[in-house]
Amino acid sequence: MNSKKTFKPKSEWSERVVSIERVTKVIKGGKKMSFRAVIVVGNEQGKVGVGVGKASDVITAVRKGVTDGKKNIISVPLTSSNTIPHATNGRFGAAKLILRPSAPGSGVIAGSSIRTVLELAGVKNILSKQLGSNNALNNARATINGLSTLKTYNV
């Protein structure tokens, strides 16, 4: 009884579901239902991405969202106190947001999908304010837009 056990190495990427929505498309025979999943993928060390998957069942939609998120990874520069180097604004569609660095120990002060994106990026201390839209997908993409505009001074 020589049973070999194969261990899958644990993935370095963390995945979090931001929202799962049931969407319909009107076709000739009636309405076609499908699910849209918004997923955030990150390694909590400065790399994060947002993905969207759409399928007729939830599990496939989530799987597609994870694959899409891994294709859209960005690098986020972090300071020694796990915050961003300077204040920035993000915008996507009608969603606008302000991201400001914060003192150590203050935590992630953000709401909805912005918090999820920042936590999976590895940011521990930050202040944010969401303006305009309440849409989870647009706010997540606005956060990615804001984080991608960050610059650092490298010697």
Secondary structure, 3 states (H helix, E strand, C coil): CCCCCCCCCCCCCEEEEEEEEEEEEEECCEEEEEEEEEEEEECCCCEEEEEEEEECCHHHHHHHHHHHHHHCCEECCCCCCCCCCCCEEEEECCEEEEEEECCCCCCEECCHHHHHHHHHHCCCCEEEEEEECCCHHHHHHHHHHHHHCCCCCCC
